[in-house]
């Protein structure tokens, strides 16, 4: 099998793509993962990568705010995801050398990295395995001072990095389109590539059925005769490898741009749908927040009401105690008054008797 040429492709994201971490660790199902995963490698899990990435990103944002005395612009690239072509025998030690180079060159940090040797497809005609050997690197989009790494990736720097990737991984360098003055082919992102391959495989299967149908009907005898006259391939080999491949290649070439444009349009519609869903979700979230705040206020009012009731109850109890004290005082006062009155009457009687005895006056 022919080894691929070296290549590194950077994808720039304004927000952190957490789903990439779980794709890399294979914790998220991947449609093109159709071969053995035993030779795959990922340094950390999706959960660990998410925490480390966000923690490190926040530190660099804080450094930016401290240095620049202003907030980070909302459109700043915060997450750079790189896809690297590798050889079938590329090891994690080989990739670690590349990671060290990128971190030193760009002043960033590679949080998660993985080697995938399980993706690809099986040729529907030749049944040959087409394995897509590649690696994923997830880089912080800010350097140690909070400056944008994206701004460092100018044309000159990208050419230099492509040279170093080939050197470090000991691979044949991919085409230098600037040096050779060739038009760069249209680059598909991972999502578009998967969709194109799915559509290609679908069309290939349909064409294979059509070819077999044609063979089984009108053109069968003609193809048999032609194959016998050529004397190179048997009729089965000729039909399988020659005609089918020619039709599939032609159809794929004719429809390639149409397929890609359709995919891009579908992606735009999905993005618009996702945006509307996000706005709806934010509105619901806002209403929920308002509802929660009202519920909290209601709870506080209930607590205040209960507190007032308790205070009223305590005041009532104290009031009753005061009433009891006043009633006791009134009762004691009345008793004291009665005793004083009795003592006064008794004193009057004693005085009257003394006067009568001393003066001999009866009154």
Beta strands, then each sheet from edge to edge (+ up, - down):
strand 1: 8-13
strand 2: 41-42
strand 3: 79-85
strand 4: 110-116
strand 5: 120-122
strand 6: 129-131
strand 7: 134-140
sheet 1: 1+ 3- 7+ 4- 2+
sheet 2: 5+ 6-
end
